[in-house]
Amino acid sequence: MKILIIKLGALGDVIMSTPIIKRLQEHYSNKEIWLLTSSIYEELFINWDGIAIKTIDRGTVIDTIKIIQWIRKSKFSMLYDLQSNDHTSIISALSGIGLRAGNHPRFPYHINPGSKYKGQCHAFERLNKILEKTKIKPAAAVPCLPSNNNIKNKISNWVNSKKLTSKKFVIIHAGSSKKHKQKRWIYFSELAKSLCNKNLDIIWVGSNDDNDINKQLSSSFGINATNQFSVLELIELGKHAAFAVTNDSAPMHILSCSDIPIYALFGPTNPKRTHALGQGNRVISVPLTFPLDDSKFTPSKISKISLSSVLDKIKKDKIIT
């Protein structure tokens, strides 16, 4: 028996799907399991035992045709389309696989949650409903991307070189995509000052879009670590940290794999469906409740979140006093 799992992206969605993939692997133990993902995410699974990886570049029709040909030749018995968008629906429909599970109640999926998804639950909970429909025990909300000794040694050496004390520093992602600057909270400098006064060091992380804001913020407090870590390295760094504070962003999901508290600030986006796995009680936003339907969600200004409300949220976990 051969099982095919499809999950192409985006990064946060891939991370949220890792408990589902792990649960499928446990259920189909001793079976041949393949994961079809985007080529840019292949490296995330390099340390994952027991699953073979096939990649696709989503740019051309030719790539899609080649993947469909590969799937048909591979003679899979079962398909789990955890993406279930228009692209993967076409791949699923033409796959030649006799039993197909997906996220939407429509062709080509024989197995699905039975209702349209309108944001009525977290994206992870929705994927779990696919498992339930196939009589598989639901996955726990514990994301996982395994590391290796080279990564562990690199991060340990980096922490030591910066004279950081384990569990005495905080990771902060203050930026966002330049296309979504409305996601950026404006009081990170004040937060960093408050945390430094409590004898906590600050590590500012992010990628190219975060370079300017991290340079500015680190000029007063902390270490600018922009572009210094891969996804797996950032996860490992997180394991050394006391906690993290982020906007709604990819690092929020990445650090959820580190098994530390993640305090995430939301304004223009709906945390009900996208908060980091296992961190729902640490969401920080102006509204306290959210609608069951995405179309009824009203964005709020993230700037309305006060510094004191963030510090109070962290204090409730007794991490700081």
N, C-alpha and C positions, 0 to 999 in steps of 0.2 A: 504493500500500500504506500502511495506517495501523496504527500500533502503539499499544496502550494499556498503560501500566504502572500498577499499583496499589500504593501504599505510604502508609498512613494515619498511622502512628505506632507507638510513642511516639518522643520526640525522639531518644534514643540509637539506636533501630532505624532511624530515617530517615537519620541520619548514616552508619550502617554500610552502608546500602543505596546511598549515593551512588556508590561505584565501580562497582556493578552497573548503575546507571542510565547512568552515563557509558559503560560498555562496550557497553550496548545501543544507545546513541546512535551510537557508532562503528561498530557492526556494521550498523545500519540507516541509514547515512549517506544523505542526500537523501530519506529517507522522512519522512512526517508522524508525529511522536511526541507523545503526550499522557501526562501524569502526573496521576493522580487521587490527591489527598492531602487531609488534613484542613485546614480553613480556617486553623487556627492555625499551620500550617507553610508556608503559601503564601509568606510573606515570605522564607523561606530560599532560595527559588529565583528571586528577582527578578532576579538577575544571571546566571542560567544561560541561555545562548543555545541556540536550536535545539529547545527543548522547550516545548510549550504546557501550561499548568497549568489543571486543573479541580479545584474544591474541593468537599468534602462536609462537612456537619455531621452527626455520627453520632448525633444525639439522637432523631430521629423516623423512623417508618416512611415518612412522606411524603417525607422527604429521600432515602431509599433508592430509593423508587419513581421519583422524578424523575431520579436518577442513572441508573437502569436504562433509563429511557426515552431519556435523552440518549445513552447508549452504543449502544442499538439503532439510533437514528436516525443515528449517526455512522458506522456501517458499518465497524468496525475489522476488520482481517484477522487480527491476532494479539494475544493478551492475556498479559501476564506479571503474575501476582498475587504480589507479593513479600510480601504480608501473610498471605494464606491462613488467616485465622481464619474463624469461622462467618459473620460479617457479609459479608466479601468473597467467601467461597465462594458465598453466595447471589447476590451481584451477578454473579459470574462465570458461575454456572449459568444465569442469566436474561439474560445479556448479548447472546445471539445471535451471539457471536463463534465462528467455526468451529474455531479452534485455541487452546487454553488451557493455559498452563504455570503450575504452582504448587508449593508446598512440601511437599505431602502426597500419598501414593499412594492417592488416592480421587477419586470424582466431586467436582467437574466438570473435573478436570485431565487432559488427554490426555498431558501431559508433566510428569514429576515425578522427584525423586531416586530413587524406587523403594523406599524404606524409611521407616518412621516416624521422626520426629525426637524423640529423647529426650535431647538435649543431648550427643550423642556427639562433636560438633565445635563449633567456634565458629559463631555465627549467620551470620556473613559467609561462611564456608566452605560452609555449607548452601545459601545463595543461589547461590553459584558452581556448585553441583552442578546447579541448574536450567539455568544457561547451558550447562554441559557436555552436558546431555541434549538441548539444541537445537543442538549442534555449534558453539557459540560459544566462542571463546577465553576462558578464565577472566579475571576482573578482578584487578588488583593491589590489595593491601590498603592503598590510599592514599585516604582520605576527602577530599572536596573540596566546599566551598560557596563559590563565587566572591564576591569583594568588589567595591567600586567606589571611585571617587576620593573621594567624600564621606566614606565610612567611613574610608578611609585617612587623610585629612586630619584628621578628628575625633580619631582615636586618636593620631596623631603629635602633635597639639596638646596632647592630654591628658597624654601622656608627658612632653612638654617642660614643661608647666605644673607638674607634680609634681617637676620636676628629677630625673627618672629617667634613667639611662644605659642605652641599649639593650644587651640581653644581660647586664645587671647586676641584674636583678630576677627574682623568682620569683613565679609565680601559685599561690596555694593555695586550694583549696576544702575547707574543714574541716567543712562542714555536710552536711545531707541533708534529705530530706522529714521533717517532724515525725512522720510516721507510721512512719518507719524510722530512729529515732535510734540503733539498734543498729549502724548502718553508720558511726557517727562514731568516729574514732580519738581517743584522749584526750591525746595528747602533741604536739599541733600547736604549742602555746605554746613548749615546749622545742625543737622543731624550728626554729621561727622564730628563737629566740634563737641557736641554733647557726649558722644561715645568715646572720644579721645579723653575727655575729662573723667571718664569712668575707667581709664587705663586700658582701653581697647584700641588696637591699631586698625587702620582702614586699608583695604585693598580695593582699588577701583578697577573693574574689569569691563571688557567690551571689545568691539571690533572697530573697523575703520570709521563707521558712522558715529562712534562714541569718542573719537580721538580728541576733538576740541574740548568737549565738556569735561572729559577726564583730566586733560592737561590743566584746565582752569581749576577744577576742584582739588587736584593733588598738589597744587601750588601752595595751598594752605594746610591741608591735612592728608596724610596717608601716602601710599605708593601707587603710582600710575602703572598698571599692568596691562594696558591696552594691547591687544594682539599678541600677548605673550604665551597664551595657552590654547591648545586644541580643545575640542569638546571633552574628550576623555581626560585630559590633563586638568581642565577646570573642575570636573567632577572630583578628581583626586584632591585638588587643592581645597575644595569645599569640605572634605572629610577632616581637614585640619582646623577649620574655622569654627567659631562659636555659633554663628548664624549668618544669614544673608538678608539684605534688603534690596528689593528690585522694583522696577516698573514692570508692567505686563510685557514680558519680553522672552526671547529664547533663553538667556541665562537663567531666568526664573525656573524654566523647565529643566535645564541642564543641572542646576544645583539641587533640584529635587531628588536626583540620584545619589546625592552625597549623604543623605540621612541626617540632615540638620534642619533647624527651623528656617523657613523662608517667609519673610514678611513682604508681601507683594502689594503694591499700590495700584488701584484701578480707578479710572475715571471714564474715559470714552469707550471702553470695552466692557463686555459682560463677564464678570468673574464666575458666574454660575456654571458656564460651560467650558471655561478655559483656565481656571486656576491650576496651579501646580499640584500634582497628585499628592495626596496625603497632607495638604497644606490649607485645606478649605477654611479651617478655624483661624488662619493667620492672614486672611484677605483683609486689606484695609481700603475702605471706600467711604464716600459720604452716605449713599443709600445703605440701609441695613438689610433690605429685602429686594428680591429681583423677580421679574415676571417669568411665567412658564413658557412664554413665546418670545423669540428674538425680536419679532416685529413690534413688540410692546416695550422693548427696553429703551430707556431714555438715557443717553450719555450725560455724564456730569463732568464738571471741570476738576481735574486732578489737583489743581492749585487750592481747592477748597479743603483739602485734607491738611489738618494742622500738624505742626511738629509735635505738639503735646500728645495728640491722638496716636501717633506712631510710637512715641516713647512709652505711652501707657500700654499699648498693645504688647510691646516687648516685655515690659515689667510684669505683665500678667503671667507670663511664662517663667518668671523669676530668674531670667537670664541676667538682667541688670536690676539695680535697685534705684 
